[in-house]
Amino acid sequence: MKKIARFFSKLLTFLVTSLFILILGILILNKLIMPLVVGSKRVVKVPNVTYLNRDEAQKLLKKQGLRLVEASQEFDDLVPEDFILQQEPSPGTEVKKGRGIKVTVSKGSEKVLVPELRGFSIRQAEIILHRSHLMVGNINWKTSNQIPPEVIIKSDPPAKTPVLRESLVDLIVSSGLESETVIVPSFLGKNLEEAKVLAQTSGLVVGKFRYRADESVLPETVIEQSLKTGERVPRGARIDLVVSKVE
């Protein structure tokens, strides 16, 4: 009887131990091994979408089972509008499928509106343009019966036109009535043909022009003028020019 009792006792211990090991194995399989196996199929590496346009980036992320999330937009002089500047997480990071990838999208170069310059002097226009991150370009003179001399008639591009920062804005300035005096513009750096046109539009007449050897500029370039820039002279006054030539 004792032998039978010991046998059943060992059998019961074996069964209990086996059952415990089986349950423990199932728990380990469900809690540790299976999540790793299943999870490994749901983890992907984040692709690099910087410097791609928005549509290309979205397609690439979608292909990996990820979503594009536009977090912000910034102006950038180098990266075109609608291209990706930054991303988070960074390329190569392992994430679960379905995750949103935050991106910063370029708004391109910042644009500003050309300010209203009509009625201001050239000096005032320079200050106004500087405050708007713009610069004075060419200054052209035009007779006017309404606008006083040395006052701006209009700008090119016109006021309220969106342009890139640091752009040049040309000024059309009144030289007064046609019968009055005119202001001498700068002829320096212009070729001979441009100088002739400038003289005509400024109410001046090109008189004599002589050549002087000067290899620092292109041939046929005005390097000296007889009337001082900004000087007020009678309309139709003669201006003599010195033009460069090659030895």
C-alpha positions as CSV (number, residue, x, y, z in Angstrom):
1,M,0.0,0.0,0.0
2,K,2.8,2.3,0.9
3,K,4.4,1.7,-2.5
4,I,1.1,2.5,-4.3
5,A,0.7,5.7,-2.2
6,R,4.3,6.9,-3.1
7,F,3.6,6.1,-6.8
8,F,0.5,8.2,-6.8
9,S,2.2,11.0,-4.9
10,K,5.0,11.1,-7.4
11,L,2.5,11.0,-10.3
12,L,0.6,13.9,-8.8
13,T,3.7,15.9,-8.4
14,F,4.8,15.2,-11.9
15,L,1.4,16.2,-13.3
16,V,1.2,19.4,-11.2
17,T,4.8,20.3,-12.3
18,S,4.1,19.6,-15.9
19,L,0.9,21.6,-15.8
20,F,2.8,24.5,-14.2
21,I,5.5,24.4,-16.8
22,L,2.8,24.2,-19.6
23,I,1.0,27.3,-18.2
24,L,4.3,29.1,-17.8
25,G,5.3,28.3,-21.3
26,I,1.9,29.6,-22.7
27,L,2.3,32.8,-20.7
28,I,5.8,33.4,-22.0
29,L,4.7,32.6,-25.5
30,N,1.8,35.0,-25.4
31,K,3.4,37.8,-23.4
32,L,7.0,37.8,-24.7
33,I,7.6,35.8,-27.9
34,M,4.4,36.5,-29.8
35,P,4.5,40.3,-29.4
36,L,8.1,40.3,-30.7
37,V,7.1,38.2,-33.7
38,V,4.0,40.2,-34.5
39,G,5.6,43.5,-33.5
40,S,8.6,43.0,-35.8
41,K,6.2,42.9,-38.7
42,R,4.7,46.3,-37.7
43,V,7.9,48.2,-37.2
44,V,9.4,50.1,-40.1
45,K,12.3,52.5,-40.6
46,V,11.5,56.2,-41.3
47,P,12.6,57.1,-44.8
48,N,14.3,60.4,-45.6
49,V,11.8,62.9,-47.0
50,T,13.7,66.1,-46.5
51,Y,14.1,68.2,-49.7
52,L,11.3,66.2,-51.4
53,N,8.1,68.1,-52.4
54,R,5.0,67.5,-50.3
55,D,3.4,65.0,-52.7
56,E,6.5,62.9,-53.1
57,A,7.1,62.8,-49.4
58,Q,3.5,61.8,-48.7
59,K,3.7,59.0,-51.3
60,L,7.0,57.7,-49.9
61,L,5.7,57.7,-46.3
62,K,2.4,56.0,-47.3
63,K,4.4,53.3,-49.1
64,Q,6.0,52.5,-45.7
65,G,2.7,52.6,-43.9
66,L,3.3,56.0,-42.3
67,R,1.5,59.3,-42.4
68,L,2.7,62.8,-43.2
69,V,1.8,65.4,-40.6
70,E,2.5,69.0,-41.5
71,A,3.7,70.5,-38.2
72,S,4.7,74.0,-39.5
73,Q,5.8,76.1,-42.4
74,E,8.9,78.4,-42.7
75,F,10.4,80.8,-45.2
76,D,13.6,79.6,-46.8
77,D,15.7,81.2,-49.5
78,L,17.3,77.9,-50.6
79,V,14.5,75.4,-50.4
80,P,11.6,75.9,-52.9
81,E,8.0,76.4,-51.8
82,D,6.2,73.1,-50.8
83,F,9.4,71.2,-50.2
84,I,10.2,69.5,-46.9
85,L,12.7,71.3,-44.7
86,Q,12.8,69.1,-41.6
87,Q,11.3,65.9,-40.3
88,E,10.7,64.3,-37.0
89,P,11.6,61.4,-36.2
90,S,14.8,61.6,-38.1
91,P,15.5,59.2,-41.1
92,G,16.4,55.6,-40.1
93,T,14.4,55.7,-36.8
94,E,12.3,52.6,-36.2
95,V,8.6,53.3,-35.6
96,K,5.3,51.4,-35.7
97,K,3.3,51.5,-38.9
98,G,0.6,54.1,-38.9
99,R,2.7,56.7,-37.1
100,G,2.6,60.3,-38.2
101,I,5.9,61.8,-39.3
102,K,6.0,65.5,-38.5
103,V,7.5,67.7,-41.2
104,T,8.3,71.4,-41.6
105,V,7.4,72.7,-45.1
106,S,9.2,75.5,-46.9
107,K,7.2,78.6,-47.9
108,G,10.0,79.6,-50.3
109,S,11.7,82.9,-50.2
110,E,9.9,85.6,-48.2
111,K,8.1,88.1,-50.3
112,V,7.3,91.7,-49.4
113,L,4.9,94.3,-50.9
114,V,6.4,97.3,-52.8
115,P,5.5,100.3,-50.7
116,E,3.8,103.4,-52.1
117,L,6.5,105.8,-53.2
118,R,4.5,108.3,-55.2
119,G,5.0,111.8,-53.9
120,F,8.2,111.1,-52.0
121,S,11.7,112.3,-52.8
122,I,14.5,109.9,-53.9
123,R,16.1,110.1,-50.4
124,Q,12.8,109.3,-48.7
125,A,12.2,106.5,-51.1
126,E,15.6,105.0,-50.2
127,I,14.7,105.0,-46.5
128,I,11.2,103.5,-47.1
129,L,12.5,100.8,-49.4
130,H,15.3,99.9,-46.9
131,R,12.7,99.5,-44.2
132,S,10.8,97.1,-46.5
133,H,14.1,95.1,-47.3
134,L,14.1,96.5,-50.8
135,M,16.6,98.6,-52.7
136,V,16.5,101.5,-55.2
137,G,17.2,100.3,-58.8
138,N,17.4,102.6,-61.8
139,I,16.2,106.2,-61.6
140,N,14.5,107.5,-64.7
141,W,13.5,111.1,-65.2
142,K,10.2,112.2,-66.8
143,T,8.6,115.6,-67.4
144,S,5.4,116.3,-65.5
145,N,3.0,119.2,-65.3
146,Q,1.5,117.9,-62.0
147,I,4.4,116.5,-60.0
148,P,7.1,118.9,-58.8
149,P,10.7,118.3,-59.8
150,E,12.6,115.6,-58.0
151,V,9.4,114.0,-56.7
152,I,8.6,110.4,-57.5
153,I,5.8,109.9,-60.1
154,K,5.6,106.1,-59.7
155,S,7.7,103.0,-59.1
156,D,8.4,99.8,-61.2
157,P,7.1,97.4,-60.0
158,P,4.1,99.4,-58.9
159,A,3.1,99.8,-55.2
160,K,1.6,96.7,-53.5
161,T,3.3,94.3,-55.9
162,P,4.7,91.2,-54.1
163,V,8.4,90.8,-54.7
164,L,11.3,88.9,-53.2
165,R,13.2,90.6,-50.4
166,E,16.3,92.6,-51.5
167,S,14.7,93.2,-54.9
168,L,15.5,96.4,-56.9
169,V,12.7,98.9,-57.4
170,D,13.1,101.4,-60.3
171,L,11.9,105.0,-59.7
172,I,10.3,107.3,-62.2
173,V,11.0,110.8,-61.0
174,S,9.6,114.1,-62.1
175,S,12.0,116.5,-63.8
176,G,9.3,119.3,-63.8
177,L,7.7,121.1,-66.7
178,E,9.2,120.5,-70.1
179,S,10.3,124.1,-70.4
180,E,12.1,124.1,-67.1
181,T,15.5,122.9,-66.1
182,V,16.4,119.2,-65.8
183,I,18.5,117.2,-63.4
184,V,21.6,115.5,-64.9
185,P,21.5,111.7,-64.4
186,S,24.6,109.5,-64.1
187,F,25.9,108.2,-67.5
188,L,28.9,106.4,-65.9
189,G,29.0,102.6,-66.7
190,K,26.5,102.8,-69.6
191,N,27.5,101.9,-73.1
192,L,27.4,104.7,-75.7
193,E,24.0,103.7,-77.2
194,E,22.4,103.6,-73.7
195,A,24.0,107.0,-72.9
196,K,22.4,108.5,-76.0
197,V,19.0,107.2,-75.1
198,L,19.4,108.4,-71.5
199,A,20.3,111.9,-72.7
200,Q,17.3,112.0,-74.9
201,T,14.9,110.9,-72.1
202,S,16.5,113.3,-69.6
203,G,16.1,116.3,-71.9
204,L,19.9,116.6,-72.6
205,V,21.8,116.5,-75.8
206,V,25.0,114.5,-76.3
207,G,27.7,116.8,-77.5
208,K,31.3,115.7,-78.0
209,F,32.5,112.4,-77.0
210,R,36.1,111.2,-77.0
211,Y,37.8,107.9,-76.4
212,R,40.3,107.1,-73.6
213,A,42.1,103.8,-73.1
214,D,40.7,101.9,-70.1
215,E,40.9,98.1,-69.8
216,S,39.0,98.0,-66.5
217,V,35.7,98.3,-68.3
218,L,34.2,97.1,-71.5
219,P,34.9,99.1,-74.7
220,E,32.3,101.8,-75.5
221,T,31.6,102.4,-71.8
222,V,31.1,105.9,-70.5
223,I,33.8,106.6,-67.9
224,E,33.4,110.4,-67.5
225,Q,30.8,113.1,-68.1
226,S,31.1,116.8,-68.4
227,L,28.0,117.7,-66.3
228,K,27.9,116.6,-62.7
229,T,25.3,114.0,-61.7
230,G,22.4,115.6,-59.8
231,E,23.2,119.1,-61.3
232,R,20.2,121.1,-62.5
233,V,20.7,122.5,-66.0
234,P,18.5,124.0,-68.7
235,R,16.6,121.5,-70.8
236,G,18.5,120.8,-74.0
237,A,21.9,121.4,-72.3
238,R,24.8,119.7,-74.0
239,I,26.7,116.9,-72.2
240,D,30.1,115.7,-73.3
241,L,31.2,112.1,-72.6
242,V,34.5,110.2,-72.3
243,V,34.2,106.6,-73.6
244,S,36.5,103.7,-73.0
245,K,38.5,101.9,-75.6
246,V,41.1,99.1,-75.8
247,E,44.7,100.1,-76.5
